[in-house]
Protein backbone atom coordinates (compact mmCIF):
# COMPACT_ATOMS: atom_id res chain seq x y z
CA UNK A 1 0.00 0.00 0.00
CA UNK A 2 1.38 3.35 -0.86
CA UNK A 3 0.35 6.59 0.68
CA UNK A 4 0.94 8.69 3.74
CA UNK A 5 0.71 5.94 6.35
CA UNK A 6 2.23 2.99 4.47
CA UNK A 7 1.84 -0.67 5.48
CA UNK A 8 2.00 -0.02 9.24
CA UNK A 9 -0.77 2.53 8.99
CA UNK A 10 -2.96 0.15 6.99
CA UNK A 11 -2.44 -2.64 9.57
CA UNK A 12 -3.33 -0.30 12.44
CA UNK A 13 -6.46 0.89 10.61
CA UNK A 14 -7.53 -2.74 9.94
CA UNK A 15 -7.05 -3.63 13.63
CA UNK A 16 -9.09 -0.60 14.65
CA UNK A 17 -11.94 -1.66 12.33
CA UNK A 18 -11.94 -5.23 13.71
CA UNK A 19 -12.29 -4.20 17.35
CA UNK A 20 -15.64 -3.28 18.81
CA UNK A 21 -15.92 0.18 20.22
CA UNK A 22 -16.36 0.62 23.95
CA UNK A 23 -19.84 2.01 23.29
CA UNK A 24 -20.79 -1.10 21.28
CA UNK A 25 -19.58 -3.40 24.06
CA UNK A 26 -21.43 -1.30 26.61
CA UNK A 27 -24.62 -1.43 24.55
CA UNK A 28 -24.43 -5.22 24.10
CA UNK A 29 -23.65 -5.93 27.77
CA UNK A 30 -26.38 -3.64 29.08
CA UNK A 31 -28.77 -5.01 26.45
CA UNK A 32 -28.13 -8.60 27.55
CA UNK A 33 -28.75 -7.70 31.20
CA UNK A 34 -31.90 -5.74 30.32
CA UNK A 35 -33.36 -8.36 27.95
CA UNK A 36 -32.58 -11.19 30.34
CA UNK A 37 -34.34 -9.30 33.11
CA UNK A 38 -37.36 -8.56 30.95
CA UNK A 39 -37.42 -12.20 29.87
CA UNK A 40 -38.29 -13.12 33.43
CA UNK A 41 -41.42 -11.06 32.88
CA UNK A 42 -42.45 -13.69 30.33
CA UNK A 43 -42.35 -16.33 33.05
CA UNK A 44 -44.46 -14.08 35.28
CA UNK A 45 -46.91 -13.58 32.43
CA UNK A 46 -47.16 -17.33 31.91
CA UNK A 47 -47.81 -17.90 35.62
CA UNK A 48 -50.52 -15.23 35.61
CA UNK A 49 -52.11 -16.67 32.44
CA UNK A 50 -52.16 -20.19 33.87
CA UNK A 51 -53.63 -18.97 37.17
CA UNK A 52 -56.29 -16.76 35.57
CA UNK A 53 -57.20 -19.09 32.69
CA UNK A 54 -56.74 -22.66 33.89
CA UNK A 55 -57.18 -25.30 31.25
CA UNK A 56 -56.43 -23.00 28.29
CA UNK A 57 -53.59 -23.90 25.91
CA UNK A 58 -50.22 -22.53 27.02
CA UNK A 59 -47.84 -24.26 24.63
CA UNK A 60 -44.99 -25.75 26.61
CA UNK A 61 -45.62 -23.56 29.68
CA UNK A 62 -46.90 -25.36 32.77
CA UNK A 63 -48.15 -24.33 36.18
CA UNK A 64 -45.32 -23.86 38.66
CA UNK A 65 -44.33 -27.13 40.24
CA UNK A 66 -41.09 -27.92 42.02
CA UNK A 67 -39.47 -31.28 41.42
CA UNK A 68 -37.53 -30.72 44.65
CA UNK A 69 -40.64 -30.10 46.76
CA UNK A 70 -43.43 -31.86 44.85
CA UNK A 71 -45.83 -31.56 47.80
CA UNK A 72 -46.11 -27.77 47.34
CA UNK A 73 -49.65 -26.70 46.57
CA UNK A 74 -50.03 -25.05 43.16
CA UNK A 75 -50.74 -21.58 44.58
CA UNK A 76 -47.75 -21.80 46.93
CA UNK A 77 -45.47 -22.96 44.11
CA UNK A 78 -46.74 -20.11 41.92
CA UNK A 79 -46.08 -17.57 44.67
CA UNK A 80 -42.54 -18.87 45.25
CA UNK A 81 -41.77 -19.02 41.51
CA UNK A 82 -43.16 -15.50 41.10
CA UNK A 83 -40.86 -14.23 43.84
CA UNK A 84 -37.83 -15.68 42.01
CA UNK A 85 -38.89 -14.12 38.70
CA UNK A 86 -39.77 -10.72 40.20
CA UNK A 87 -36.42 -10.56 42.01
CA UNK A 88 -34.56 -11.63 38.84
CA UNK A 89 -36.47 -9.21 36.63
CA UNK A 90 -35.88 -6.26 38.96
CA UNK A 91 -32.26 -7.21 39.62
CA UNK A 92 -31.24 -7.55 35.97
CA UNK A 93 -33.11 -4.41 34.88
CA UNK A 94 -31.52 -2.37 37.67
CA UNK A 95 -28.11 -3.92 36.87
CA UNK A 96 -28.50 -2.81 33.23
CA UNK A 97 -29.42 0.70 34.37
CA UNK A 98 -26.45 0.71 36.72
CA UNK A 99 -24.15 -0.46 33.92
CA UNK A 100 -25.16 2.69 32.05
CA UNK A 101 -24.99 4.82 35.20
CA UNK A 102 -28.71 5.61 34.97
CA UNK A 103 -30.61 6.18 38.23
CA UNK A 104 -28.31 3.96 40.32
CA UNK A 105 -24.53 4.19 40.77
CA UNK A 106 -22.50 2.38 38.11
CA UNK A 107 -20.64 0.48 40.85
CA UNK A 108 -23.74 -1.63 41.58
CA UNK A 109 -24.05 -3.54 38.30
CA UNK A 110 -21.46 -6.24 39.04
CA UNK A 111 -22.75 -7.45 42.45
CA UNK A 112 -26.36 -7.02 41.37
CA UNK A 113 -25.74 -9.03 38.19
CA UNK A 114 -24.19 -11.85 40.22
CA UNK A 115 -27.02 -11.95 42.75
CA UNK A 116 -29.65 -11.78 39.99
CA UNK A 117 -27.98 -14.61 38.05
CA UNK A 118 -27.83 -16.77 41.20
CA UNK A 119 -31.49 -16.06 42.06
CA UNK A 120 -32.56 -16.77 38.48
CA UNK A 121 -30.54 -19.99 38.31
CA UNK A 122 -31.90 -21.16 41.67
CA UNK A 123 -35.47 -20.51 40.50
CA UNK A 124 -34.87 -22.31 37.22
CA UNK A 125 -33.37 -25.32 38.98
CA UNK A 126 -36.09 -25.40 41.63
CA UNK A 127 -38.86 -25.27 39.01
CA UNK A 128 -37.05 -27.17 36.24
CA UNK A 129 -39.47 -28.65 33.72
CA UNK A 130 -42.09 -25.96 34.24
CA UNK A 131 -40.99 -23.81 31.30
CA UNK A 132 -40.24 -24.68 27.68
CA UNK A 133 -36.82 -26.33 27.40
CA UNK A 134 -35.40 -23.70 25.03
CA UNK A 135 -36.33 -20.88 27.44
CA UNK A 136 -34.90 -22.83 30.37
CA UNK A 137 -31.59 -23.59 28.69
CA UNK A 138 -31.21 -20.11 27.21
CA UNK A 139 -31.85 -18.47 30.60
CA UNK A 140 -29.41 -20.81 32.32
CA UNK A 141 -26.80 -20.06 29.63
CA UNK A 142 -27.14 -16.31 30.16
CA UNK A 143 -26.91 -16.77 33.95
CA UNK A 144 -23.74 -18.86 33.56
CA UNK A 145 -22.28 -16.31 31.11
CA UNK A 146 -22.94 -13.46 33.55
CA UNK A 147 -21.38 -15.38 36.43
CA UNK A 148 -18.32 -16.37 34.40
CA UNK A 149 -17.84 -12.88 33.00
CA UNK A 150 -18.16 -11.10 36.33
CA UNK A 151 -16.67 -13.59 38.80
CA UNK A 152 -14.14 -15.63 36.87
CA UNK A 153 -13.01 -13.18 34.19
CA UNK A 154 -13.66 -10.16 36.44
CA UNK A 155 -14.90 -8.50 33.28
CA UNK A 156 -15.46 -4.82 33.02
CA UNK A 157 -15.34 -3.36 29.53
CA UNK A 158 -12.60 -0.78 29.01
CA UNK A 159 -13.88 2.74 29.44
CA UNK A 160 -17.43 1.42 29.68
CA UNK A 161 -17.92 2.63 33.19
CA UNK A 162 -17.93 6.37 33.18
CA UNK A 163 -17.09 6.49 29.46
FENWOJO-V530845 format. One record per pair of residues at least 12 apart in sequence whose C-alpha atoms are under 10 Angstrom apart, sorted by sequence separation. I is the first residue (numbers start at 1). J is the second residue. D is the distance in Angstrom with one decimal. If there is no record, write none. Layout:
{{I J D} {I J D}}
This chain:
{{46 58 7.8} {49 61 9.9} {50 62 7.5} {51 63 7.7} {63 75 9.2} {64 76 8.9} {65 77 5.8} {66 78 9.6} {95 107 9.5} {96 108 9.7} {97 109 7.9} {98 110 8.9} {124 136 6.9} {50 63 6.2} {51 64 9.8} {64 77 5.5} {65 78 7.6} {95 108 6.8} {96 109 6.8} {124 137 9.2} {47 61 8.5} {49 63 9.4} {50 64 9.1} {63 77 8.5} {64 78 5.2} {66 80 9.7} {94 108 8.7} {95 109 4.3} {96 110 9.8} {98 112 9.0} {99 113 9.7} {46 61 6.8} {47 62 8.0} {48 63 9.4} {63 78 7.3} {64 79 8.7} {65 80 9.8} {66 81 8.9} {94 109 7.6} {95 110 7.4} {98 113 9.9} {121 136 9.5} {124 139 8.2} {125 140 9.0} {46 62 8.1} {47 63 6.5} {64 80 8.7} {65 81 8.6} {93 109 9.7} {95 111 8.5} {96 112 9.4} {124 140 7.5} {46 63 8.3} {47 64 7.1} {64 81 6.6} {92 109 8.6} {95 112 5.7} {96 113 8.4} {43 61 8.6} {46 64 9.6} {63 81 9.9} {64 82 9.0} {91 109 9.1} {94 112 7.9} {95 113 5.8} {121 139 8.0} {122 140 9.7} {93 112 9.7} {94 113 8.8} {95 114 9.5} {120 139 8.1} {121 140 6.2} {91 111 9.9} {92 112 7.3} {93 113 9.3} {120 140 8.0} {121 141 9.5} {43 64 9.8} {91 112 6.2} {92 113 6.1} {95 116 8.6} {121 142 9.6} {90 112 9.8} {91 113 6.9} {92 114 9.3} {94 116 9.9} {117 139 9.2} {118 140 9.9} {120 142 9.9} {121 143 6.5} {51 74 9.3} {91 114 9.3} {92 115 9.1} {93 116 9.6} {117 140 8.6} {120 143 7.2} {121 144 8.4} {51 75 8.4} {88 112 9.7} {91 115 7.7} {92 116 6.1} {119 143 9.3} {88 113 9.2} {91 116 5.3} {92 117 8.1} {117 142 8.1} {118 143 7.3} {90 116 8.4} {91 117 8.7} {117 143 4.8} {118 144 8.9} {51 78 8.4} {88 115 8.5} {89 116 8.0} {116 143 8.3} {117 144 7.5} {50 78 9.7} {87 115 9.5} {88 116 5.1} {91 119 9.2} {92 120 9.6} {117 145 9.1} {118 146 9.7} {87 116 7.2} {88 117 7.3} {91 120 9.6} {114 143 8.4} {117 146 6.8} {118 147 8.1} {48 78 8.8} {88 118 8.8} {113 143 8.9} {114 144 9.7} {116 146 9.4} {117 147 6.8} {47 78 6.8} {85 116 9.6} {88 119 6.3} {89 120 8.7} {116 147 9.7} {47 79 9.2} {84 116 9.3} {87 119 7.4} {88 120 5.5} {114 146 7.0} {115 147 9.1} {87 120 8.1} {88 121 9.3} {113 146 7.0} {114 147 5.9} {44 78 9.3} {47 81 8.5} {48 82 9.2} {85 119 8.4} {86 120 9.6} {113 147 7.9} {114 148 9.4} {47 82 7.6} {84 119 6.4} {85 120 6.9} {88 123 9.1} {114 149 9.7} {83 119 9.7} {84 120 6.4} {110 146 9.2} {114 150 7.2} {44 81 8.4} {45 82 9.6} {84 121 9.2} {110 147 9.5} {113 150 8.1} {114 151 7.8} {43 81 8.9} {44 82 6.1} {84 122 8.1} {85 123 7.5} {43 82 8.1} {44 83 9.3} {81 120 10.0} {84 123 5.6} {85 124 9.2} {110 149 9.7} {111 150 8.5} {44 84 9.6} {83 123 8.9} {84 124 8.7} {110 150 6.5} {111 151 9.4} {41 82 9.5} {44 85 6.5} {82 123 9.2} {109 150 9.8} {110 151 8.8} {40 82 9.4} {43 85 7.0} {44 86 7.6} {81 123 6.6} {84 126 9.9} {42 85 9.1} {43 86 9.4} {80 123 8.7} {81 124 8.8} {40 84 9.0} {41 85 7.0} {110 154 9.1} {40 85 5.4} {41 86 7.5} {44 89 9.4} {81 126 8.5} {110 155 9.0} {39 85 9.2} {40 86 7.3} {43 89 9.9} {80 126 9.9} {81 127 7.3} {110 156 8.6} {38 85 9.6} {40 87 9.1} {41 88 9.1} {42 89 9.8} {80 127 9.7} {37 85 8.7} {38 86 9.8} {40 88 6.7} {41 89 6.5} {37 86 9.0} {39 88 9.4} {40 89 5.4} {41 90 9.5} {78 127 9.9} {37 87 9.2} {38 88 8.9} {39 89 7.5} {40 90 9.1} {77 127 8.7} {37 88 6.2} {38 89 5.8} {36 88 8.7} {37 89 4.1} {38 90 8.5} {40 92 9.3} {36 89 7.7} {37 90 6.8} {39 92 9.9} {35 89 9.3} {37 91 7.1} {38 92 8.0} {106 160 9.9} {107 161 8.4} {34 89 8.5} {37 92 4.6} {38 93 7.1} {106 161 6.7} {33 89 9.6} {34 90 9.5} {36 92 6.8} {37 93 5.3} {106 162 7.8} {34 91 9.4} {35 92 8.3} {36 93 8.2} {37 94 8.8} {66 123 9.4} {68 125 8.9} {69 126 8.3} {70 127 9.9} {99 156 9.8} {33 91 9.1} {34 92 6.0} {35 93 8.0} {37 95 9.0} {66 124 9.7} {67 125 8.9} {68 126 6.3} {69 127 9.3} {33 92 5.4} {34 93 4.9} {37 96 8.7} {66 125 8.7} {67 126 6.8} {68 127 8.0} {101 160 10.0} {32 92 9.0} {33 93 6.6} {34 94 8.1} {36 96 9.8} {66 126 5.6} {67 127 6.5} {68 128 9.1} {100 160 8.2} {101 161 7.7} {32 93 9.8} {33 94 8.8} {34 95 7.8} {35 96 9.1} {65 126 8.5} {66 127 4.6} {67 128 7.0} {99 160 8.2} {100 161 7.3} {101 162 7.5} {30 92 9.3} {31 93 9.5} {33 95 6.8} {34 96 5.4} {64 126 9.8} {65 127 5.9} {66 128 7.1} {67 129 8.1} {99 161 7.0} {100 162 8.2} {101 163 9.9} {30 93 8.9} {33 96 5.3} {34 97 8.0} {64 127 6.6} {65 128 8.3} {66 129 8.5} {67 130 9.3} {98 161 9.4} {99 162 9.3} {100 163 9.3} {32 96 8.1} {33 97 9.0} {63 127 9.8} {64 128 9.2} {65 129 8.3} {66 130 8.1} {30 95 8.0} {31 96 7.1} {64 129 9.0} {65 130 6.5} {30 96 4.7} {31 97 9.8} {33 99 9.0} {64 130 5.9} {29 96 7.9} {30 97 7.5} {62 129 8.2} {63 130 6.6} {64 131 8.5} {30 98 8.8} {31 99 9.9} {61 129 8.9} {62 130 5.1} {63 131 8.7} {27 96 9.6} {30 99 6.2} {60 129 9.4} {61 130 6.2} {62 131 6.3} {26 96 9.8} {29 99 8.2} {30 100 7.1} {60 130 8.2} {61 131 4.9} {62 132 8.4} {29 100 9.7} {60 131 6.5} {61 132 5.8} {27 99 9.4} {59 131 9.6} {60 132 5.0} {61 133 9.5} {26 99 7.8} {27 100 8.6} {59 132 8.2} {60 133 8.2} {26 100 7.7} {60 134 9.9} {61 135 9.9} {60 135 10.0} {33 109 9.5} {37 113 10.0} {30 109 9.5} {37 116 8.7} {33 113 7.7} {37 117 9.7} {40 120 8.5} {36 117 9.6} {33 116 9.7} {37 120 9.4} {47 130 10.0} {33 117 9.8} {36 120 9.9} {46 131 9.0} {43 130 9.7} {43 131 7.8} {43 135 9.4} {42 135 9.9} {40 135 10.0} {39 135 9.1} {40 139 8.8} {39 139 8.4} {36 138 9.5} {37 139 9.8} {36 139 7.3} {36 142 7.5} {36 143 8.7} {33 142 8.8} {32 142 8.2} {33 143 9.7} {33 146 8.5} {32 146 9.3} {29 146 9.5} {29 156 9.8} {29 157 8.9} {26 156 9.4} {25 156 10.0} {26 157 7.1} {29 160 9.8} {25 157 6.9} {26 158 9.2} {25 158 8.9} {26 159 9.0} {27 160 9.3} {23 157 9.4} {25 159 9.9} {26 160 5.7} {22 157 6.9} {23 158 9.6} {25 160 7.7} {26 161 8.4} {21 157 10.0} {22 158 6.5} {23 159 8.6} {24 160 9.4} {21 158 9.4} {22 159 6.4} {23 160 6.9} {26 163 9.4} {21 159 9.8} {22 160 5.9} {21 160 9.7} {22 161 9.6} {23 163 8.1} {22 163 8.1}}
